[in-house]
Amino acid sequence: MHEASVLPGAMNDPAHMRSRVTIRDAQAGDAEAVLQLMRQLAEFEGYLDRFAVTVDDLLKRGYDSTREPQFHISVAETAGQLIGYALTYLIPFTFDLRPTLVLKEFFVSTEHRGAGIGHMLFASVLEHGRRNKVRLLRWQVLPSNDAAARFYRSFRGSVDGVWDNWVLEL
């Protein structure tokens, strides 16, 4: 978790905004707020009409004490409001018997972009991967999302030139 002290003045300053943001693991009580952010991402990426996740789904799949969680969510919070999230899941092992971490969803609300909050949130994803001794972090970016491509390149991320993403709807 990251929380910095508040500096007086310069309310619109990105450094000031970062100083007021906490990055932490989501909890069951965050499900409604996370769902709202998920809906914003679905709208941005153009699949809101097919979006089917509910609060109950998040609670059952991520916070039910009788089963293993299917995902991990980190959230960015300021003044008691969630302003971003990163949803990941682990592929337990591949050829080298080490896990792969998949970043399935990553979103910072529009009004909070450009203040470094995405960098803080992505750093938490990397730390989550290190804690789980992953070999590789994988994610997808819409080809038209140039801002996201620049963001991920700032972390030395690159397009996988070896594998093509394929899908088959059943």
Buried (B, 14 or more C-beta within 10 A) or exposed (E): EBEEEEEEEEEEEBEBBBBBBEBBEBEEEBBEBBBEBBEBBBEEEEEEEEBEBEBEEBEEBBBEEEEEEEBBBBBBBBEEEBBBBBBBBBBEEEEEEBBBBBBBBBBBBEEBBEBBBBBBBBBBBBEBBEEBEBBBBBBEBEEEEEEBBEBBEEEEBEEEEEEEEEEEEE
